Amino acid sequence: MFAGAAYGDAVPPSNTSPPTISGVPQQGGQLTANPGAWSGDQPITYSYLWSDGQTGGTITLSAADVGQSLTVTVTASDDALVPVLATSAPYGPVLPLAPTPAGPPTITGIPQQGNTLNASPGGWNNVPTGYTYTWQDCNSSGAACSTINGATLSSYTLQSSDVGSYVTATVTASNLGGKGSSTSAVDGPIVALPPQLKTAPGITGTAQQGNTLSVSNGAWNNNPTSYSYVWQDCDTTGANCAAISGASLSTYKLTSTDVGKTVNVTVTASNSGGSVPVTTASTATVLPPAPANTKAPAITGTAMQGNKLSVSNGTWNNSPTSYRYTWEQCSGSGTCSAIAGATSSSYTLSAADIGATIVCVVAATGQGGTGTASSAKTAAVTAAPTPAGSLPTTTGLLASPAGAVTNEPVTLIATVTSLVDTSTALWGTVTFEDAGTAIAGCTNMSVTPSGQSATVACSTSFAASTATLSAVFSPTAGSILAGSASPADTLVVGPDSTTTVLDASSTVDVGASTTYTATVAPPAARTGPVEPTGSVQFLDGGQQIGSCADQPLTNGAATCTLTYATAGQHSITARYLGDPNFNGSSSPAESVSVAPVPTGVLGTISSTMQWAFYYTPSYTRVHNLVVNGVPAGADVVVSCSGHGCPFAHHSSVLTRGTRCGKSVKMCFTHGGSFNITPGFTSRRLAVGTRLTIEIVRPNWVGKYYGFTVRARRGPRIQIGCLAPGASVPNTGC
């Protein structure tokens, strides 16, 4: 604003640049006015009026100015003219003074790890508008402080890292005028949490007088700084404990006062937060020391073969409750070794002791263990006159093979040994026994001496059983050798395998009787006195034939005789059920065709056969070959082709008029059976040899059997029918 009037030619003041304000706009600060630029006649004087009512070119800001923006109005005057006014732009706002402490912050709370401390802001001037907090770990004088990371609230939960330190809180108060800080007194020291047990302490060492026990501290949380120990004697149940005077270390040596008691120890873990005791489990009952010898045992008796030596116990402390004895034989070099079985307080000298000295080691056992002491050695043992039957022998038995089956040859080998090096020969006999009973053919077998040992062997066989075998040596009468028997040897004899062969006509006429014959045989390599027994089941199409469900096995064969009323096809098998000595087996199925009776055919021959062969890799022997049920008027034609045949490429026709004699090897026997076996006695039929048997009768359907020798197994067998007048089996019938 400009005001004034002109007088004459005088030029009044005129503002060309507005006034300005400089200085710090804060309570207590000073502001200075600059009048700006003016024109007009000089001199011009200036006066100042501030918007807060103060005057003068410089003013001091008071609390009343806080928050305001001030202006200054400049009045310019000369001597003649009316004053002219100019006002500055607003300057500010005016800030308050920064907060200043009026009283320190205080910390409340228990200074222990895990607890929360709270800081009050303290007293302040100049109206703070906000507070921040900084917590520090310091020493007891509040120096050497380090800021605690993340601790910026008015409360702080003490950590393990604070343990041992003193804590302060610095409060920073702020407003628009600035900041001020104030630090509390130190609070502390900060103590840890009391120790907390993780793993219990434990005692190690043997609970026996004189031994040292040790205790571990266990494992603890909260960092214990020290441990103390109190060892205690308790009763055998671990109760009624009393502290052991002076036993305050982590180790303790057991004394006689601890014997008969159990021991435990209380371990106390401590830190600045407190002390926590924990007691270990009790030891076993403390034992006294093992017996100790104070006077050596002594041997009495004369050192001669056959005499008895005795030993005293000697004298011991620590109350032995029992004694054990070990007699030892010592060589001339002083090396001693225990005598087997010599464990009583007396020992009878044997021939094995001759020339050696004898010592006895006595072991005294008490509640606390065992101590040993040795007697002095005897003089060298001398030999005694040798009475009859006084020199010991041993008999050993070996059965080979170690496991067998029914009828399998078993070789029993007895080895008789004189236990004394003597010139007396091992004359006598050996008898092999099964469960104490002599084995037939293996009794009183002569022993042929050969030095200190002799061997006797016998071959036999067994039925399926568990045989308890032994060999008994009987010396010749008057011999100085004693008899002996082997330890029992168990031989498990299992059942052998069998082969079941079915003899069945491939064609049967309706209304005609036909007989199926099953022959059961063990392996030819293991024939013997035991033969298969029991029964055979005959099956048709896998189903039992009702009238032939369990046919008795006689002389290795069982039969089933049937008459079919209707024509049809049948698949016949024979199943041997086994017995204690032989496992069961089944024959291959045989196809049987039941056909109407052909015109002009008078009937069908139903003869059967029994056979048994012994086979090797290169040849086969006939053990049994018999045709059964040869009808009157029928002929038996035997043909053999190949190496080993009793006749080469020749057929022999025999009738019922043929009887056995010196020159006739194949003949009829009683009951309509034809025995072919004698004709092949001792014959070795080479692999590939073919043997055929035909039972024929005019106008009858005949029977055909063919056997082809094979290597390492029984012959290939063909069974069929022969049409009347035909030579090729299973054709036209």
HELIX and SHEET records of a PDB file:
HELIX    1   1 ALA A   63  ASP A   65  5                                   3    
HELIX    2   2 SER A  160  ASP A  162  5                                   3    
HELIX    3   3 SER A  256  ASP A  258  5                                   3    
HELIX    4   4 ALA A  351  ASP A  353  5                                   3    
HELIX    5   5 ALA A  524  ARG A  526  5                                   3    
HELIX    6   6 GLY A  546  CYS A  548  5                                   3    
HELIX    7   7 THR A  677  PHE A  680  5                                   4    
SHEET    1   A 2 SER A  14  SER A  17  0                                        
SHEET    2   A 2 ALA A  37  SER A  39 -1                                        
SHEET    1   B 3 THR A  20  GLY A  23  0                                        
SHEET    2   B 3 GLN A  30  ASN A  34 -1                                        
SHEET    3   B 3 THR A  58  THR A  60 -1                                        
SHEET    1   C 3 THR A  45  TRP A  50  0                                        
SHEET    2   C 3 VAL A  72  SER A  77 -1                                        
SHEET    3   C 3 VAL A  84  THR A  87 -1                                        
SHEET    1   D 2 THR A 100  GLY A 103  0                                        
SHEET    2   D 2 GLY A 123  ASN A 125 -1                                        
SHEET    1   E 3 ILE A 107  THR A 108  0                                        
SHEET    2   E 3 THR A 116  ALA A 119 -1                                        
SHEET    3   E 3 SER A 155  THR A 157 -1                                        
SHEET    1   F 4 SER A 146  THR A 147  0                                        
SHEET    2   F 4 GLY A 130  CYS A 138 -1                                        
SHEET    3   F 4 TYR A 166  ASN A 175 -1                                        
SHEET    4   F 4 GLY A 178  THR A 183 -1                                        
SHEET    1   G 2 GLN A 196  THR A 199  0                                        
SHEET    2   G 2 ALA A 219  ASN A 221 -1                                        
SHEET    1   H 3 ILE A 203  THR A 204  0                                        
SHEET    2   H 3 THR A 212  VAL A 215 -1                                        
SHEET    3   H 3 THR A 251  LYS A 253 -1                                        
SHEET    1   I 4 ALA A 242  ALA A 243  0                                        
SHEET    2   I 4 SER A 226  CYS A 234 -1                                        
SHEET    3   I 4 THR A 262  ASN A 271 -1                                        
SHEET    4   I 4 GLY A 274  THR A 279 -1                                        
SHEET    1   J 2 ALA A 292  LYS A 295  0                                        
SHEET    2   J 2 THR A 315  ASN A 317 -1                                        
SHEET    1   K 3 ILE A 299  THR A 300  0                                        
SHEET    2   K 3 LYS A 308  VAL A 311 -1                                        
SHEET    3   K 3 SER A 346  THR A 348 -1                                        
SHEET    1   L 4 CYS A 336  ALA A 338  0                                        
SHEET    2   L 4 SER A 322  CYS A 330 -1                                        
SHEET    3   L 4 THR A 357  GLY A 366 -1                                        
SHEET    4   L 4 GLY A 369  SER A 374 -1                                        
SHEET    1   M 3 THR A 393  SER A 400  0                                        
SHEET    2   M 3 VAL A 410  SER A 418 -1                                        
SHEET    3   M 3 SER A 453  THR A 460 -1                                        
SHEET    1   N 5 GLY A 403  VAL A 405  0                                        
SHEET    2   N 5 ASP A 489  GLY A 494  1                                        
SHEET    3   N 5 SER A 465  PRO A 475 -1                                        
SHEET    4   N 5 GLY A 428  ASP A 434 -1                                        
SHEET    5   N 5 THR A 437  ALA A 438 -1                                        
SHEET    1   O 4 GLY A 403  VAL A 405  0                                        
SHEET    2   O 4 ASP A 489  GLY A 494  1                                        
SHEET    3   O 4 SER A 465  PRO A 475 -1                                        
SHEET    4   O 4 SER A 484  ALA A 485 -1                                        
SHEET    1   P 5 GLY A 403  VAL A 405  0                                        
SHEET    2   P 5 ASP A 489  GLY A 494  1                                        
SHEET    3   P 5 SER A 465  PRO A 475 -1                                        
SHEET    4   P 5 GLY A 428  ASP A 434 -1                                        
SHEET    5   P 5 MET A 445  SER A 446 -1                                        
SHEET    1   Q 3 THR A 499  ASP A 503  0                                        
SHEET    2   Q 3 SER A 513  ALA A 521 -1                                        
SHEET    3   Q 3 ALA A 557  THR A 563 -1                                        
SHEET    1   R 5 THR A 507  ASP A 509  0                                        
SHEET    2   R 5 GLU A 590  ALA A 595  1                                        
SHEET    3   R 5 GLY A 568  TYR A 576 -1                                        
SHEET    4   R 5 SER A 535  ASP A 540 -1                                        
SHEET    5   R 5 GLN A 543  GLN A 544 -1                                        
SHEET    1   S 4 THR A 507  ASP A 509  0                                        
SHEET    2   S 4 GLU A 590  ALA A 595  1                                        
SHEET    3   S 4 GLY A 568  TYR A 576 -1                                        
SHEET    4   S 4 SER A 585  SER A 586 -1                                        
SHEET    1   T 5 THR A 507  ASP A 509  0                                        
SHEET    2   T 5 GLU A 590  ALA A 595  1                                        
SHEET    3   T 5 GLY A 568  TYR A 576 -1                                        
SHEET    4   T 5 SER A 535  ASP A 540 -1                                        
SHEET    5   T 5 GLN A 551  PRO A 552 -1                                        
SHEET    1   U 5 GLY A 603  THR A 604  0                                        
SHEET    2   U 5 TRP A 700  ARG A 710  1                                        
SHEET    3   U 5 ARG A 690  VAL A 696 -1                                        
SHEET    4   U 5 ASP A 635  SER A 641 -1                                        
SHEET    5   U 5 HIS A 650  LEU A 654 -1                                        
SHEET    1   V 3 GLY A 603  THR A 604  0                                        
SHEET    2   V 3 TRP A 700  ARG A 710  1                                        
SHEET    3   V 3 ARG A 713  LEU A 722 -1                                        
SHEET    1   W 4 THR A 608  TYR A 615  0                                        
SHEET    2   W 4 TYR A 619  ASN A 628 -1                                        
SHEET    3   W 4 SER A 673  ASN A 675 -1                                        
SHEET    4   W 4 CYS A 667  THR A 669 -1                                        
SHEET    1   X 3 THR A 608  TYR A 615  0                                        
SHEET    2   X 3 TYR A 619  ASN A 628 -1                                        
SHEET    3   X 3 LEU A 685  ALA A 686 -1                                        
END                                                                             
